[in-house]
Amino acid sequence: MDKEQENKIYNDAIEFFGVTSQKIMVIEEMSELTKELCKELRNRGDVEHIAEELADVEITLAQIKKIYNIHHKVEEQKDYKLKRFLHNMTELKRQTDQ
C-alpha cells in the first residue's frame, strides 16, 4: 500500500472514530504488545503475535502523529535520540575495552 492510501485510511479512521477513541486505541494496542513481549520472555510467546501487535501499534502511532501534526517533530527527536544512543553506546564500549 502506498503512503497516500495509508494516510487516507488514517484520516478516515480519525474522522470516523474520533480523536479520543484513537488515543484510547493506541494505549490499548501498546498494552497488547507489552503483554505479548512479556509472554515471549516467559517462553510462551509467539513471534507472529508480536508482529501483529507491533503492526497495530505502528498504525495507531501514525494516527497520533496526525492528530497532533507532529510527524516532523517525532523524526527530529528520533534522530537526536539515536545519535545520543550511539554516542552513549560508543562510550560504554570504549570503557569496557580499557
N, C-alpha and C positions, 0 to 999 in steps of 0.2 A: 504494500500500500504506500502511496506517495505521501509526502508531508502535507500537501494541500488537502487530501482526503482525510488524513488523520486530524488536522486542525479543524475541519468542518465537523467531524464527529465530536471532538472535544467541545466545540462551541455549542453544538446541538444538545449535548448532554448537560452542559451547564445551564443552558436556557430551559430545557425540559424539566430537569430535576431540581434546579435551583442551586444557588451558591452554598447555602447552609448544608444541604443534603450532600453535596460533593465534598465539602470539608469533613463531614462525618464519615463519608465513604473512604477517604484517604486514611483516616485514623483506623478504621476497621481493617482495611487492606494491609496496613503496616503491622497491625496486631496479628493477622493471619500469617504473614511472612515470619514474624517473630516466633510464632507457635511452630511453624514448620522447621525453622532453623534449630529450635530447641529440641524438637523430636529427632532431628538428624544427629545432634550432639549426644543423644541417648541411644544412638544406633537403631532408631525406629523411623528414621526419616526416609524420604523418597525424593530423589533429585527432580523428578517430574513435577511433584507438588511444589517444590521450592521454585522451580522455573515458572510455574503457573502463578504462584503468589507474587513473585518478583515482577512478572508482566503486569499484574493487576496494580501493584504499587507504582510502577512506572507510568501507567496510563492515568492513574488518579493524580500523581505528582504533576504530570503535564497539565492537567486541568487546573491545579492550584497555581501553577506558574501563570496560566492565562488569566485566572481570576484576579490575581494581584499585578498582572502585567510586569513580571519580574524575570522573564527568561534571561535577559542580558545580565541582570544583576547576579543571578544564580551562576551563570557562566563565569563572570568575573570572580566571584567567591570561590568557585571550583578551581579556577586557575591559580588564585592566590594560595589556597589551602594545599593544592597538590605541590606547588613549589615549596611551601613551608614543610610539608611532609617529606619531600625529597631531601631538603636540607637537613632536617632532623634525623632522618634515616642515615644519611651520609655521615653525620657527626657520630651517631651511635656506632656505626661500622668502624669508623676511624678509632674511636675509643676502645673498642673490643680488639682491634688489631694491634694495639700498643702493648 
